[in-house]
């Protein structure tokens, strides 16, 4: 049961551009807790393409310091859950 070493330079990594602050703010607005943006996130969107999903995931990390758990449903809905800023950062 040995581990196989892989040269990192040989891996094909998808390129992602850096979103602007405006894009992150707009994406976060779609899922943030409506009572207080620092509270935990538990939001389901009716429709969300994969590019928007990645942007929202980046926005959640950017604003809250927490990583979202994302569930994609067969009906096209996408659920985002994250512990939020208060728990992740403690402030």
C-alpha positions in Angstrom: 0.0 0.0 0.0 2.5 2.6 -1.2 1.8 6.1 -2.1 2.3 7.2 -5.7 4.3 10.5 -6.1 2.9 12.8 -8.8 4.7 15.7 -10.3 2.6 18.8 -9.6 3.6 20.5 -12.9 2.1 17.5 -14.8 -1.4 18.1 -13.3 -3.9 19.9 -15.3 -5.4 22.6 -13.0 -8.4 24.7 -14.1 -7.6 28.3 -14.3 -9.8 30.7 -12.3 -9.7 34.4 -12.6 -9.7 36.6 -9.6 -13.2 38.1 -9.1 -13.5 41.8 -8.4 -14.8 43.1 -5.1 -18.0 44.1 -6.8 -18.5 40.5 -8.2 -17.9 39.0 -4.7 -20.3 41.5 -3.1 -23.0 40.7 -5.6 -22.5 36.9 -5.2 -22.5 37.1 -1.4 -25.7 39.1 -1.4 -27.4 36.1 -3.1 -26.8 33.8 -0.1 -25.9 35.9 3.0 -28.0 35.6 6.1 -30.6 38.2 5.9 -30.7 39.0 9.7 -27.0 39.6 9.9 -24.3 38.9 7.3 -22.0 37.4 10.0 -24.5 34.7 11.0 -24.4 31.2 9.5 -25.5 30.7 5.9 -28.3 28.3 4.9 -29.6 29.4 1.6 -31.1 27.5 -1.4 -31.1 29.1 -4.8 -33.7 28.0 -7.4 -31.1 28.1 -10.2 -27.3 28.4 -10.2 -24.8 27.5 -12.9 -21.4 26.1 -12.0 -19.5 29.4 -12.6 -21.9 31.3 -10.3 -21.6 28.5 -7.7 -17.8 28.9 -7.7 -18.1 32.7 -7.4 -20.5 32.3 -4.5 -18.2 29.8 -2.8 -15.3 32.3 -3.2 -17.5 35.1 -1.9 -18.4 33.1 1.2 -14.7 32.4 2.0 -13.9 36.1 1.3 -16.5 37.6 3.6 -16.9 35.0 6.3 -13.6 33.0 6.5 -15.7 29.8 6.3 -16.0 27.3 3.5 -19.5 26.5 2.2 -20.9 23.0 2.0 -22.7 22.9 -1.4 -25.5 20.5 -2.4 -26.7 20.4 -6.0 -30.1 18.9 -6.5 -31.4 17.2 -9.6 -34.2 19.8 -10.0 -31.5 22.5 -10.5 -31.6 24.0 -7.0 -28.3 24.6 -5.2 -28.0 24.8 -1.4 -25.2 26.7 0.3 -24.4 26.2 4.0 -21.5 27.8 6.0 -20.8 28.5 9.6 -20.5 32.2 8.9 -18.1 34.9 10.2 -19.1 34.9 13.9 -18.2 31.2 14.3 -15.3 31.0 11.7 -13.5 34.2 12.9 -14.9 34.5 16.4 -15.8 38.2 16.1 
